Amino acid sequence: MANDFFNVDKEDLGSSEDTAKASRGVNWALVSIAGFVLITVILFVAFFISAAKDGSIETPSQIENSNSR
């Protein structure tokens, strides 16, 4: 069984293969979640800026009410 070594406080600590795989899996999950959040924030900001280009942010019902007057 293979071992992975982690350097903690200048000391190499060994772990079993299943523990190392679990650790790598958690790291990838955290990176994936962070990437998803980052992409969501970027899209939100981009759509918010494009919606606010005319100087006023109105909901569809406000636009409909102003057109029917």
C-alpha positions as CSV (number, residue, x, y, z in Angstrom):
1,M,0.0,0.0,0.0
2,A,1.4,3.4,-1.0
3,N,1.9,6.2,1.5
4,D,1.8,9.9,1.0
5,F,3.8,12.2,3.1
6,F,2.7,15.6,4.5
7,N,5.1,18.1,5.9
8,V,3.7,19.5,9.1
9,D,5.9,21.7,11.3
10,K,9.0,20.6,9.5
11,E,8.2,17.0,10.1
12,D,7.1,14.5,7.5
13,L,4.0,12.6,8.5
14,G,2.9,9.5,6.6
15,S,-0.6,8.5,5.8
16,S,-2.2,5.6,4.1
17,E,-3.4,5.6,0.5
18,D,-7.1,5.9,1.3
19,T,-6.5,8.8,3.7
20,A,-4.4,10.5,1.0
21,K,-7.1,10.0,-1.6
22,A,-9.8,11.4,0.7
23,S,-7.6,14.4,1.4
24,R,-7.1,15.1,-2.3
25,G,-10.9,14.6,-2.9
26,V,-11.7,17.2,-0.3
27,N,-9.2,19.6,-1.8
28,W,-10.7,19.1,-5.3
29,A,-14.3,19.6,-3.9
30,L,-13.3,22.9,-2.3
31,V,-11.6,24.1,-5.4
32,S,-14.7,23.1,-7.5
33,I,-17.1,24.9,-5.1
34,A,-14.8,28.0,-5.1
35,G,-14.8,28.0,-8.9
36,F,-18.6,27.7,-9.1
37,V,-19.0,30.6,-6.7
38,L,-16.5,32.7,-8.6
39,I,-18.2,32.1,-11.9
40,T,-21.6,32.9,-10.4
41,V,-20.3,36.2,-9.0
42,I,-18.8,37.1,-12.3
43,L,-22.1,36.4,-14.2
44,F,-24.1,38.3,-11.6
45,V,-21.9,41.4,-11.8
46,A,-21.9,41.2,-15.6
47,F,-25.7,41.0,-15.9
48,F,-26.2,43.6,-13.2
49,I,-23.9,46.1,-15.0
50,S,-25.6,45.4,-18.4
51,A,-29.0,45.9,-16.8
52,A,-27.9,49.2,-15.2
53,K,-26.4,50.8,-18.4
54,D,-29.4,53.1,-19.0
55,G,-29.0,54.6,-15.6
56,S,-32.1,53.1,-13.9
57,I,-32.8,49.6,-12.7
58,E,-36.4,48.7,-13.1
59,T,-38.3,45.5,-12.7
60,P,-40.3,44.1,-15.6
61,S,-43.6,45.2,-13.8
62,Q,-42.3,48.7,-13.4
63,I,-41.5,48.9,-17.1
64,E,-44.9,47.5,-18.0
65,N,-46.7,50.0,-15.8
66,S,-44.7,52.9,-17.3
67,N,-45.6,51.7,-20.9
68,S,-49.3,51.5,-20.2
69,R,-49.7,55.1,-19.0
